[in-house]
Amino acid sequence: MPEAIRVLIAEDAVLLREGLARLLADSGFDIVAKVDDGKGMVEAADALKPDVIVADVRMPPSFTDEGLRAAVEVRAKYPNMAVLVFSQAVEAAYAQELFSSSANGLGYLLKERVAEVEEFVDALKRVAAGGTALDPEVVAQLLGRRKKNDPLETLTPREREVLGLMAEGRSNSAIASGLFVTEKAVEKHTSSIFTKLDLTPAAEDHRRVMAVLRYLNV
């Protein structure tokens, strides 16, 4: 049997923290620690080296961006440590900051996604495996903030749809299912996206990450 994914939970609201721990434990994750502030999150990450951290953006003492700051600090120390942050409302600027250097093993979801257990668990597994999970609402807000002369303006509407789903962390098969097209069509669109964004030939996963970062750079 594969080893359970080791999770550190950082959330100040006790009911949500305990509920998350129970939900994830029931889904086969190993909860290595539960903390209630950013400082505790960084200390636990240092001591326990979890596979993935689930953290609220807003935590004590100011309830502004302590969780995000802690996540950025952890990623600076441990670039391969996966982090999934969540917040009550769409805050695209936070997503941009978190994803500013890499999209590998990162996720940003709204808290309401936790209630969609299967979707949340799937996103956490994807992030823990080095993938990306970006909330559809965050993607929609970023799309509405595009600048003039943006290189993404060269993309067709369908290519933008594909890139938006890539930013959510969807695989080619999931994108094909969501758009009711074939995987071959998705592969054609992704190839065109890489060409238009001038992403030189490299490993497929690397180019997908670079495309997502280009997408987030609004």
C-alpha positions in Angstrom: 0.0 0.0 0.0 1.3 3.5 -0.8 2.1 5.7 2.1 -0.6 8.2 3.1 -0.1 11.8 2.1 1.1 13.7 5.2 -0.8 16.9 5.8 -0.3 20.0 8.0 -3.5 22.0 8.6 -3.2 25.7 9.5 -6.6 27.2 10.4 -7.6 29.4 13.3 -11.3 28.5 13.4 -11.4 25.4 15.5 -14.6 23.9 14.0 -13.2 24.2 10.4 -9.8 23.0 11.5 -11.2 19.9 13.2 -13.7 19.3 10.4 -10.9 19.5 7.8 -8.8 17.1 9.9 -11.6 14.6 10.1 -12.6 14.9 6.5 -9.0 14.3 5.3 -8.3 11.5 7.7 -11.5 9.8 6.5 -10.2 10.2 3.0 -6.9 8.4 3.8 -4.6 11.4 4.5 -2.2 11.4 7.5 -2.7 14.6 9.6 0.7 15.3 11.1 -0.2 18.6 12.8 -3.0 21.2 13.3 -2.0 24.8 14.0 -3.9 28.1 14.3 -1.5 30.8 13.1 1.2 31.5 10.5 4.1 31.3 13.0 3.0 27.8 14.1 2.6 26.8 10.5 6.2 27.7 9.6 7.5 26.0 12.8 5.5 22.8 12.1 6.7 22.8 8.5 10.3 23.1 9.7 9.9 20.3 12.2 7.7 17.8 10.4 8.3 18.3 6.7 4.7 17.5 5.6 4.0 16.5 2.0 1.4 19.3 1.8 0.1 22.2 3.8 -3.6 23.3 3.9 -3.7 26.9 5.1 -6.2 29.7 5.5 -5.0 33.0 4.0 -6.3 35.0 6.9 -5.1 34.1 10.4 -4.2 35.8 13.7 -3.1 38.3 14.8 -4.4 40.7 12.1 -6.6 38.3 10.1 -5.3 39.8 6.8 -2.7 37.7 5.0 -0.7 35.9 7.7 -1.5 32.5 6.2 -0.3 33.7 2.7 2.9 35.2 4.2 3.6 31.9 6.0 3.0 30.0 2.8 5.4 32.2 0.8 8.0 31.8 3.6 7.6 28.0 3.6 7.9 27.8 -0.2 11.1 30.0 -0.1 12.6 27.4 2.3 11.2 24.3 0.8 10.3 24.9 -2.9 9.1 21.3 -3.3 6.7 21.4 -0.3 3.1 21.5 -1.6 0.8 24.2 -0.3 -2.9 24.7 -0.8 -4.3 27.9 0.6 -8.0 28.9 0.8 -9.9 32.1 1.6 -13.5 33.2 2.2 -13.6 35.5 -0.9 -11.9 35.8 -4.3 -8.6 37.6 -3.8 -6.8 37.4 -7.1 -3.8 39.5 -5.9 -3.1 36.8 -3.3 -3.2 34.1 -5.9 -0.7 36.1 -8.1 1.7 36.6 -5.2 1.6 32.9 -4.2 2.2 31.8 -7.8 4.8 34.4 -8.6 7.7 32.1 -8.9 6.3 28.6 -9.5 3.0 26.8 -9.9 4.3 23.4 -9.0 2.5 21.9 -6.0 0.4 25.0 -5.4 -3.3 25.5 -5.0 -5.7 28.4 -4.2 -9.3 27.6 -3.5 -12.4 29.3 -1.9 -13.4 27.9 1.4 -16.8 26.8 0.0 -14.9 24.2 -2.1 -14.2 22.3 1.2 -17.9 21.4 1.3 -17.5 19.7 -2.1 -15.6 16.9 -0.6 -14.6 14.8 -3.6 -13.5 18.0 -5.5 -11.5 19.2 -2.6 -9.8 15.9 -1.9 -9.0 15.6 -5.6 -7.5 19.1 -5.6 -5.4 18.4 -2.6 -4.0 15.1 -4.1 -3.2 17.0 -7.3 -1.3 19.7 -5.4 0.5 17.1 -3.2 1.6 15.3 -6.4 3.2 18.6 -7.7 0.2 19.8 -9.8 -1.9 23.0 -9.6 -5.3 23.8 -8.3 -6.7 27.3 -8.9 -10.3 28.1 -8.0 -12.6 28.7 -11.1 -13.8 31.9 -9.5 -10.2 33.2 -9.2 -9.6 32.3 -12.8 -12.8 34.2 -13.9 -11.6 37.3 -12.0 -8.2 37.1 -13.5 -9.7 36.9 -17.0 -11.6 40.1 -16.3 -8.4 42.0 -15.4 -6.4 41.5 -18.5 -4.2 44.4 -19.5 -3.9 46.0 -23.0 -1.1 44.5 -25.2 -1.3 41.4 -23.2 0.5 38.5 -25.0 -2.6 36.3 -24.1 -4.6 38.5 -26.5 -3.1 36.5 -29.3 -5.0 33.4 -28.0 -8.3 32.4 -29.5 -11.4 32.3 -27.2 -11.1 28.5 -27.1 -7.4 28.6 -26.3 -8.1 30.9 -23.4 -10.7 28.5 -22.1 -8.1 25.7 -22.3 -5.5 27.8 -20.6 -8.0 28.8 -17.8 -8.7 25.1 -17.2 -4.9 24.4 -17.2 -4.6 27.0 -14.5 -7.2 25.1 -12.5 -4.9 22.1 -12.7 -7.0 20.1 -15.1 -5.4 17.3 -17.1 -5.9 17.1 -20.9 -8.6 14.4 -20.5 -10.5 16.5 -17.9 -10.3 19.6 -20.1 -11.6 17.6 -23.1 -14.5 16.3 -20.9 -15.3 19.8 -19.7 -15.3 21.4 -23.1 -16.9 18.4 -24.9 -14.0 18.0 -27.3 -11.5 15.2 -28.0 -8.2 15.0 -26.2 -6.5 15.4 -29.6 -8.2 18.7 -30.0 -7.0 19.8 -26.5 -3.4 18.7 -27.4 -3.7 20.9 -30.5 -4.9 23.9 -28.5 -2.1 23.5 -25.9 0.5 23.2 -28.6 -0.8 26.4 -30.1 -0.8 28.1 -26.7 2.8 27.2 -26.1 3.8 28.5 -29.5 1.9 31.8 -29.1 3.3 32.4 -25.6 6.8 31.6 -27.0 7.4 28.7 -24.6 10.3 26.8 -26.0 10.2 23.0 -26.3 10.7 21.4 -22.9 9.0 18.9 -20.7 5.2 19.1 -21.1 4.7 19.6 -17.3 7.2 22.5 -17.3 5.6 24.3 -20.2 2.2 23.9 -18.6 3.5 25.5 -15.4 5.1 28.3 -17.4 1.9 28.9 -19.3 0.0 29.2 -16.0 2.5 31.6 -14.6 2.2 33.7 -17.8 -1.6 33.6 -17.4 -1.3 34.8 -13.8 1.0 37.7 -14.6 -1.7 40.3 -15.1 
